[in-house]
């Protein structure tokens, strides 16, 4: 990724986008958006970061690890850390016995065939934990690209496997046709405006943080909308209506 300067109103940088606390009153640190555990190592150059209060940033760590572990288990089809396809995510499970137990309790074995392979399982993850990470990253993307601190609850916050979407729903989700239309152009000075004009890091209207790992798009259709795709598997959408 290329570093893009922004020129939005500095007054919007005064508060933590997660808790609304004035940053001048608290200890702060850099929050990666997306969460670092959802990206490959080494991190892509100029991974988006925003300044938030340290307490908020640290409060998401367990939920972020939980989401990474859920994705690793589901995409690998195993609860065994040694069988996971993603070494960094496997390490999370190896080091966290409590998380392994939690995920095991959330699985329901499927009925095996008499002469078939060992039974697989269905995972029912904690959707509240996943939602917190999805919303956390959406707030970060909205602020990084548009300079908009979205401090209220969104009207929409959904997530599902891409493969679970019917063809029409997937086509609508993947569409970023509004990017480049004059009526939908972002504010002058925002990073997203620079991307629209120059095409920096944009592929079909999506900002690609790391190919096959994470992409996102932010637009102002009916409010402010953030969509992400993690590992080309999990699709998320967060909308703050007008």
Helices and strands as residue ranges (DSSP letters): G 10-14, G 23-25, E 28-32, G 36-38, E 49-53, H 54-59, H 61-76, G 81-83, H 87-95, H 97-105, E 107-109, E 121-123, H 127-146, E 156-161, G 162-164, H 167-174, G 182-184, H 191-198, E 202-203, E 206-210, E 214-219, E 223-230, E 234-241
